[in-house]
Amino acid sequence: MINELDSVILTVDIPYLNLKKSDMGTVVMVHNNGEGYEVEFITLDGDTVGVTTLLPSQIRMIHRMEIANARPLELLAA
């Protein structure tokens, strides 16, 4: 089960936040015993990209022997 403060991995792209499948976030709230999750995504230097509500199918736990990867965040047009 995914709990608050767990690091999770996106399983889908979230275009409105410019997040890509495999980006890592932190669960900040669990809704209704895991029916949904509030997940915060930040840059490596600590700036918040966004907080969004996600379904269990849109995130997964980190698996053993995985390695983090960095990518530049493209700015969205205003």
C-alpha positions, -999 to 999 in steps of 0.1 A, spaced: 0 0 0 11 35 -8 13 58 23 18 95 29 54 106 23 62 77 0 81 84 -32 62 72 -62 67 70 -100 42 83 -126 29 56 -149 14 82 -173 22 116 -187 4 146 -170 5 172 -197 -10 201 -178 19 200 -154 45 190 -180 52 158 -161 63 126 -180 58 89 -173 86 78 -149 88 112 -131 91 108 -93 68 125 -68 60 124 -31 26 114 -17 13 142 5 -22 128 12 -40 95 8 -77 97 -1 -102 71 11 -78 43 20 -59 45 -13 -87 54 -38 -67 85 -48 -35 103 -39 -23 139 -37 12 139 -51 37 167 -51 63 170 -78 94 191 -73 126 200 -92 159 187 -79 166 222 -65 134 222 -45 109 242 -65 74 228 -66 62 219 -101 27 210 -90 5 191 -67 -22 169 -83 -47 142 -74 -39 109 -90 -56 75 -92 -38 44 -81 -33 34 -118 -14 66 -125 14 59 -99 34 30 -86 59 23 -58 96 25 -65 110 -10 -73 142 -24 -60 173 -16 -81 158 14 -99 179 45 -104 166 81 -106 171 101 -138 171 139 -144 155 157 -172 151 195 -179 116 207 -172 102 225 -202 83 257 -193 46 257 -204 34 285 -225 12 310 -206 
